[in-house]
Amino acid sequence: MFCVIYDGNCNLCVNLVRLLESLDQGSQFRYVAMQDEDTLETFGIRPEDCEAGMILINLENTEQRWQGSDAAEEIGRRLPLGPIFVQAYRQLPGVKAAGDQIYNYVRDNRYSIFGKRSQQYKAAYPWCADDTCNL
């Protein structure tokens, strides 16, 4: 099981989380908005840690983490046919570096490009420390 930490105010981020929720149906991924500082604290994550982009945490070994475009790749690896696409992406010369740059640009300009939500998105499959979330 993995926890995806995403920007709950970003239209692009929320649409990607919704897509992932529909594909995964909560079987591999749970979600926490970057704005949920109390929950982030349980992982030892501070709000400024989120400035480098989304975070993926392996819930069976919480020291194993990916951030930014590396998190996106790891999520992709865990989807049907994902490993094939991620491997191809990684093997093309220069594509990983270009992908990292594009990710960083979009991350830094997400609100101006895609807009900011008026209300934070609450994931359909949230992560909860005590397993009391309504799933």
MODELLER restraints for C-alpha pairs under 7 A, 6 or more apart:
rsr = mdl.restraints
at = mdl.atoms
rsr.add(forms.Gaussian(group=physical.xy_distance, feature=features.Distance(at['CA:1:A'], at['CA:28:A']), mean=4.79, stdev=0.5))
rsr.add(forms.Gaussian(group=physical.xy_distance, feature=features.Distance(at['CA:1:A'], at['CA:29:A']), mean=5.87, stdev=0.5))
rsr.add(forms.Gaussian(group=physical.xy_distance, feature=features.Distance(at['CA:1:A'], at['CA:58:A']), mean=6.40, stdev=0.5))
rsr.add(forms.Gaussian(group=physical.xy_distance, feature=features.Distance(at['CA:1:A'], at['CA:59:A']), mean=5.59, stdev=0.5))
rsr.add(forms.Gaussian(group=physical.xy_distance, feature=features.Distance(at['CA:1:A'], at['CA:60:A']), mean=6.85, stdev=0.5))
rsr.add(forms.Gaussian(group=physical.xy_distance, feature=features.Distance(at['CA:2:A'], at['CA:28:A']), mean=6.00, stdev=0.5))
rsr.add(forms.Gaussian(group=physical.xy_distance, feature=features.Distance(at['CA:2:A'], at['CA:29:A']), mean=4.85, stdev=0.5))
rsr.add(forms.Gaussian(group=physical.xy_distance, feature=features.Distance(at['CA:2:A'], at['CA:30:A']), mean=6.19, stdev=0.5))
rsr.add(forms.Gaussian(group=physical.xy_distance, feature=features.Distance(at['CA:2:A'], at['CA:56:A']), mean=6.66, stdev=0.5))
rsr.add(forms.Gaussian(group=physical.xy_distance, feature=features.Distance(at['CA:2:A'], at['CA:57:A']), mean=5.49, stdev=0.5))
rsr.add(forms.Gaussian(group=physical.xy_distance, feature=features.Distance(at['CA:2:A'], at['CA:58:A']), mean=4.67, stdev=0.5))
rsr.add(forms.Gaussian(group=physical.xy_distance, feature=features.Distance(at['CA:2:A'], at['CA:59:A']), mean=5.21, stdev=0.5))
rsr.add(forms.Gaussian(group=physical.xy_distance, feature=features.Distance(at['CA:3:A'], at['CA:29:A']), mean=5.63, stdev=0.5))
rsr.add(forms.Gaussian(group=physical.xy_distance, feature=features.Distance(at['CA:3:A'], at['CA:30:A']), mean=4.76, stdev=0.5))
rsr.add(forms.Gaussian(group=physical.xy_distance, feature=features.Distance(at['CA:3:A'], at['CA:31:A']), mean=5.41, stdev=0.5))
rsr.add(forms.Gaussian(group=physical.xy_distance, feature=features.Distance(at['CA:3:A'], at['CA:56:A']), mean=5.61, stdev=0.5))
rsr.add(forms.Gaussian(group=physical.xy_distance, feature=features.Distance(at['CA:3:A'], at['CA:57:A']), mean=5.08, stdev=0.5))
rsr.add(forms.Gaussian(group=physical.xy_distance, feature=features.Distance(at['CA:3:A'], at['CA:58:A']), mean=6.62, stdev=0.5))
rsr.add(forms.Gaussian(group=physical.xy_distance, feature=features.Distance(at['CA:3:A'], at['CA:59:A']), mean=6.57, stdev=0.5))
rsr.add(forms.Gaussian(group=physical.xy_distance, feature=features.Distance(at['CA:3:A'], at['CA:127:A']), mean=6.78, stdev=0.5))
rsr.add(forms.Gaussian(group=physical.xy_distance, feature=features.Distance(at['CA:4:A'], at['CA:29:A']), mean=6.70, stdev=0.5))
rsr.add(forms.Gaussian(group=physical.xy_distance, feature=features.Distance(at['CA:4:A'], at['CA:30:A']), mean=6.15, stdev=0.5))
rsr.add(forms.Gaussian(group=physical.xy_distance, feature=features.Distance(at['CA:4:A'], at['CA:31:A']), mean=4.77, stdev=0.5))
rsr.add(forms.Gaussian(group=physical.xy_distance, feature=features.Distance(at['CA:4:A'], at['CA:32:A']), mean=6.27, stdev=0.5))
rsr.add(forms.Gaussian(group=physical.xy_distance, feature=features.Distance(at['CA:4:A'], at['CA:55:A']), mean=5.89, stdev=0.5))
rsr.add(forms.Gaussian(group=physical.xy_distance, feature=features.Distance(at['CA:4:A'], at['CA:56:A']), mean=4.69, stdev=0.5))
rsr.add(forms.Gaussian(group=physical.xy_distance, feature=features.Distance(at['CA:4:A'], at['CA:57:A']), mean=6.65, stdev=0.5))
rsr.add(forms.Gaussian(group=physical.xy_distance, feature=features.Distance(at['CA:5:A'], at['CA:31:A']), mean=5.89, stdev=0.5))
rsr.add(forms.Gaussian(group=physical.xy_distance, feature=features.Distance(at['CA:5:A'], at['CA:32:A']), mean=4.85, stdev=0.5))
rsr.add(forms.Gaussian(group=physical.xy_distance, feature=features.Distance(at['CA:5:A'], at['CA:33:A']), mean=5.57, stdev=0.5))
rsr.add(forms.Gaussian(group=physical.xy_distance, feature=features.Distance(at['CA:5:A'], at['CA:34:A']), mean=5.86, stdev=0.5))
rsr.add(forms.Gaussian(group=physical.xy_distance, feature=features.Distance(at['CA:5:A'], at['CA:54:A']), mean=5.48, stdev=0.5))
rsr.add(forms.Gaussian(group=physical.xy_distance, feature=features.Distance(at['CA:5:A'], at['CA:55:A']), mean=4.99, stdev=0.5))
rsr.add(forms.Gaussian(group=physical.xy_distance, feature=features.Distance(at['CA:5:A'], at['CA:56:A']), mean=6.27, stdev=0.5))
rsr.add(forms.Gaussian(group=physical.xy_distance, feature=features.Distance(at['CA:6:A'], at['CA:13:A']), mean=6.43, stdev=0.5))
rsr.add(forms.Gaussian(group=physical.xy_distance, feature=features.Distance(at['CA:6:A'], at['CA:32:A']), mean=6.45, stdev=0.5))
rsr.add(forms.Gaussian(group=physical.xy_distance, feature=features.Distance(at['CA:6:A'], at['CA:33:A']), mean=5.04, stdev=0.5))
rsr.add(forms.Gaussian(group=physical.xy_distance, feature=features.Distance(at['CA:6:A'], at['CA:34:A']), mean=5.53, stdev=0.5))
rsr.add(forms.Gaussian(group=physical.xy_distance, feature=features.Distance(at['CA:6:A'], at['CA:54:A']), mean=5.05, stdev=0.5))
rsr.add(forms.Gaussian(group=physical.xy_distance, feature=features.Distance(at['CA:6:A'], at['CA:55:A']), mean=6.99, stdev=0.5))
rsr.add(forms.Gaussian(group=physical.xy_distance, feature=features.Distance(at['CA:7:A'], at['CA:13:A']), mean=5.97, stdev=0.5))
rsr.add(forms.Gaussian(group=physical.xy_distance, feature=features.Distance(at['CA:7:A'], at['CA:33:A']), mean=5.47, stdev=0.5))
rsr.add(forms.Gaussian(group=physical.xy_distance, feature=features.Distance(at['CA:7:A'], at['CA:34:A']), mean=5.15, stdev=0.5))
rsr.add(forms.Gaussian(group=physical.xy_distance, feature=features.Distance(at['CA:8:A'], at['CA:14:A']), mean=6.10, stdev=0.5))
rsr.add(forms.Gaussian(group=physical.xy_distance, feature=features.Distance(at['CA:8:A'], at['CA:33:A']), mean=4.89, stdev=0.5))
rsr.add(forms.Gaussian(group=physical.xy_distance, feature=features.Distance(at['CA:8:A'], at['CA:34:A']), mean=6.55, stdev=0.5))
rsr.add(forms.Gaussian(group=physical.xy_distance, feature=features.Distance(at['CA:8:A'], at['CA:35:A']), mean=6.81, stdev=0.5))
rsr.add(forms.Gaussian(group=physical.xy_distance, feature=features.Distance(at['CA:8:A'], at['CA:120:A']), mean=4.92, stdev=0.5))
rsr.add(forms.Gaussian(group=physical.xy_distance, feature=features.Distance(at['CA:8:A'], at['CA:121:A']), mean=4.97, stdev=0.5))
rsr.add(forms.Gaussian(group=physical.xy_distance, feature=features.Distance(at['CA:9:A'], at['CA:116:A']), mean=5.57, stdev=0.5))
rsr.add(forms.Gaussian(group=physical.xy_distance, feature=features.Distance(at['CA:9:A'], at['CA:117:A']), mean=4.97, stdev=0.5))
rsr.add(forms.Gaussian(group=physical.xy_distance, feature=features.Distance(at['CA:9:A'], at['CA:119:A']), mean=6.78, stdev=0.5))
rsr.add(forms.Gaussian(group=physical.xy_distance, feature=features.Distance(at['CA:9:A'], at['CA:120:A']), mean=4.99, stdev=0.5))
rsr.add(forms.Gaussian(group=physical.xy_distance, feature=features.Distance(at['CA:9:A'], at['CA:121:A']), mean=6.68, stdev=0.5))
rsr.add(forms.Gaussian(group=physical.xy_distance, feature=features.Distance(at['CA:10:A'], at['CA:110:A']), mean=6.78, stdev=0.5))
rsr.add(forms.Gaussian(group=physical.xy_distance, feature=features.Distance(at['CA:10:A'], at['CA:111:A']), mean=6.29, stdev=0.5))
rsr.add(forms.Gaussian(group=physical.xy_distance, feature=features.Distance(at['CA:10:A'], at['CA:115:A']), mean=6.58, stdev=0.5))
rsr.add(forms.Gaussian(group=physical.xy_distance, feature=features.Distance(at['CA:10:A'], at['CA:116:A']), mean=5.04, stdev=0.5))
rsr.add(forms.Gaussian(group=physical.xy_distance, feature=features.Distance(at['CA:10:A'], at['CA:117:A']), mean=6.06, stdev=0.5))
rsr.add(forms.Gaussian(group=physical.xy_distance, feature=features.Distance(at['CA:11:A'], at['CA:114:A']), mean=5.83, stdev=0.5))
rsr.add(forms.Gaussian(group=physical.xy_distance, feature=features.Distance(at['CA:11:A'], at['CA:115:A']), mean=5.85, stdev=0.5))
rsr.add(forms.Gaussian(group=physical.xy_distance, feature=features.Distance(at['CA:11:A'], at['CA:116:A']), mean=5.87, stdev=0.5))
rsr.add(forms.Gaussian(group=physical.xy_distance, feature=features.Distance(at['CA:11:A'], at['CA:117:A']), mean=6.08, stdev=0.5))
rsr.add(forms.Gaussian(group=physical.xy_distance, feature=features.Distance(at['CA:12:A'], at['CA:114:A']), mean=5.96, stdev=0.5))
rsr.add(forms.Gaussian(group=physical.xy_distance, feature=features.Distance(at['CA:14:A'], at['CA:121:A']), mean=6.66, stdev=0.5))
rsr.add(forms.Gaussian(group=physical.xy_distance, feature=features.Distance(at['CA:26:A'], at['CA:125:A']), mean=5.69, stdev=0.5))
rsr.add(forms.Gaussian(group=physical.xy_distance, feature=features.Distance(at['CA:30:A'], at['CA:125:A']), mean=5.28, stdev=0.5))
rsr.add(forms.Gaussian(group=physical.xy_distance, feature=features.Distance(at['CA:30:A'], at['CA:126:A']), mean=5.11, stdev=0.5))
rsr.add(forms.Gaussian(group=physical.xy_distance, feature=features.Distance(at['CA:30:A'], at['CA:127:A']), mean=4.95, stdev=0.5))
rsr.add(forms.Gaussian(group=physical.xy_distance, feature=features.Distance(at['CA:31:A'], at['CA:123:A']), mean=6.17, stdev=0.5))
rsr.add(forms.Gaussian(group=physical.xy_distance, feature=features.Distance(at['CA:31:A'], at['CA:125:A']), mean=6.20, stdev=0.5))
rsr.add(forms.Gaussian(group=physical.xy_distance, feature=features.Distance(at['CA:31:A'], at['CA:126:A']), mean=4.66, stdev=0.5))
rsr.add(forms.Gaussian(group=physical.xy_distance, feature=features.Distance(at['CA:31:A'], at['CA:127:A']), mean=5.43, stdev=0.5))
rsr.add(forms.Gaussian(group=physical.xy_distance, feature=features.Distance(at['CA:32:A'], at['CA:126:A']), mean=6.07, stdev=0.5))
rsr.add(forms.Gaussian(group=physical.xy_distance, feature=features.Distance(at['CA:32:A'], at['CA:127:A']), mean=6.14, stdev=0.5))
rsr.add(forms.Gaussian(group=physical.xy_distance, feature=features.Distance(at['CA:34:A'], at['CA:47:A']), mean=6.99, stdev=0.5))
rsr.add(forms.Gaussian(group=physical.xy_distance, feature=features.Distance(at['CA:34:A'], at['CA:50:A']), mean=6.68, stdev=0.5))
rsr.add(forms.Gaussian(group=physical.xy_distance, feature=features.Distance(at['CA:37:A'], at['CA:47:A']), mean=6.76, stdev=0.5))
rsr.add(forms.Gaussian(group=physical.xy_distance, feature=features.Distance(at['CA:40:A'], at['CA:46:A']), mean=6.72, stdev=0.5))
rsr.add(forms.Gaussian(group=physical.xy_distance, feature=features.Distance(at['CA:52:A'], at['CA:68:A']), mean=6.17, stdev=0.5))
rsr.add(forms.Gaussian(group=physical.xy_distance, feature=features.Distance(at['CA:53:A'], at['CA:67:A']), mean=6.17, stdev=0.5))
rsr.add(forms.Gaussian(group=physical.xy_distance, feature=features.Distance(at['CA:53:A'], at['CA:68:A']), mean=4.53, stdev=0.5))
rsr.add(forms.Gaussian(group=physical.xy_distance, feature=features.Distance(at['CA:53:A'], at['CA:107:A']), mean=6.37, stdev=0.5))
rsr.add(forms.Gaussian(group=physical.xy_distance, feature=features.Distance(at['CA:54:A'], at['CA:67:A']), mean=5.64, stdev=0.5))
rsr.add(forms.Gaussian(group=physical.xy_distance, feature=features.Distance(at['CA:54:A'], at['CA:68:A']), mean=5.23, stdev=0.5))
rsr.add(forms.Gaussian(group=physical.xy_distance, feature=features.Distance(at['CA:54:A'], at['CA:71:A']), mean=6.82, stdev=0.5))
rsr.add(forms.Gaussian(group=physical.xy_distance, feature=features.Distance(at['CA:55:A'], at['CA:65:A']), mean=6.94, stdev=0.5))
rsr.add(forms.Gaussian(group=physical.xy_distance, feature=features.Distance(at['CA:55:A'], at['CA:66:A']), mean=5.71, stdev=0.5))
rsr.add(forms.Gaussian(group=physical.xy_distance, feature=features.Distance(at['CA:55:A'], at['CA:67:A']), mean=4.41, stdev=0.5))
rsr.add(forms.Gaussian(group=physical.xy_distance, feature=features.Distance(at['CA:55:A'], at['CA:68:A']), mean=6.49, stdev=0.5))
rsr.add(forms.Gaussian(group=physical.xy_distance, feature=features.Distance(at['CA:55:A'], at['CA:71:A']), mean=5.98, stdev=0.5))
rsr.add(forms.Gaussian(group=physical.xy_distance, feature=features.Distance(at['CA:56:A'], at['CA:65:A']), mean=5.58, stdev=0.5))
rsr.add(forms.Gaussian(group=physical.xy_distance, feature=features.Distance(at['CA:56:A'], at['CA:66:A']), mean=5.16, stdev=0.5))
rsr.add(forms.Gaussian(group=physical.xy_distance, feature=features.Distance(at['CA:56:A'], at['CA:67:A']), mean=6.30, stdev=0.5))
rsr.add(forms.Gaussian(group=physical.xy_distance, feature=features.Distance(at['CA:56:A'], at['CA:71:A']), mean=5.44, stdev=0.5))
rsr.add(forms.Gaussian(group=physical.xy_distance, feature=features.Distance(at['CA:57:A'], at['CA:64:A']), mean=6.15, stdev=0.5))
rsr.add(forms.Gaussian(group=physical.xy_distance, feature=features.Distance(at['CA:57:A'], at['CA:65:A']), mean=4.60, stdev=0.5))
rsr.add(forms.Gaussian(group=physical.xy_distance, feature=features.Distance(at['CA:57:A'], at['CA:66:A']), mean=6.69, stdev=0.5))
rsr.add(forms.Gaussian(group=physical.xy_distance, feature=features.Distance(at['CA:58:A'], at['CA:64:A']), mean=5.62, stdev=0.5))
rsr.add(forms.Gaussian(group=physical.xy_distance, feature=features.Distance(at['CA:58:A'], at['CA:65:A']), mean=6.36, stdev=0.5))
rsr.add(forms.Gaussian(group=physical.xy_distance, feature=features.Distance(at['CA:69:A'], at['CA:100:A']), mean=5.81, stdev=0.5))
rsr.add(forms.Gaussian(group=physical.xy_distance, feature=features.Distance(at['CA:69:A'], at['CA:103:A']), mean=6.07, stdev=0.5))
rsr.add(forms.Gaussian(group=physical.xy_distance, feature=features.Distance(at['CA:73:A'], at['CA:86:A']), mean=6.35, stdev=0.5))
rsr.add(forms.Gaussian(group=physical.xy_distance, feature=features.Distance(at['CA:76:A'], at['CA:82:A']), mean=4.93, stdev=0.5))
rsr.add(forms.Gaussian(group=physical.xy_distance, feature=features.Distance(at['CA:76:A'], at['CA:83:A']), mean=6.92, stdev=0.5))
rsr.add(forms.Gaussian(group=physical.xy_distance, feature=features.Distance(at['CA:76:A'], at['CA:86:A']), mean=6.73, stdev=0.5))
rsr.add(forms.Gaussian(group=physical.xy_distance, feature=features.Distance(at['CA:77:A'], at['CA:83:A']), mean=4.42, stdev=0.5))
rsr.add(forms.Gaussian(group=physical.xy_distance, feature=features.Distance(at['CA:77:A'], at['CA:86:A']), mean=6.35, stdev=0.5))
rsr.add(forms.Gaussian(group=physical.xy_distance, feature=features.Distance(at['CA:89:A'], at['CA:95:A']), mean=6.51, stdev=0.5))
rsr.add(forms.Gaussian(group=physical.xy_distance, feature=features.Distance(at['CA:89:A'], at['CA:96:A']), mean=6.85, stdev=0.5))
rsr.add(forms.Gaussian(group=physical.xy_distance, feature=features.Distance(at['CA:90:A'], at['CA:96:A']), mean=5.81, stdev=0.5))
rsr.add(forms.Gaussian(group=physical.xy_distance, feature=features.Distance(at['CA:125:A'], at['CA:135:A']), mean=6.16, stdev=0.5))
rsr.add(forms.Gaussian(group=physical.xy_distance, feature=features.Distance(at['CA:126:A'], at['CA:133:A']), mean=6.71, stdev=0.5))
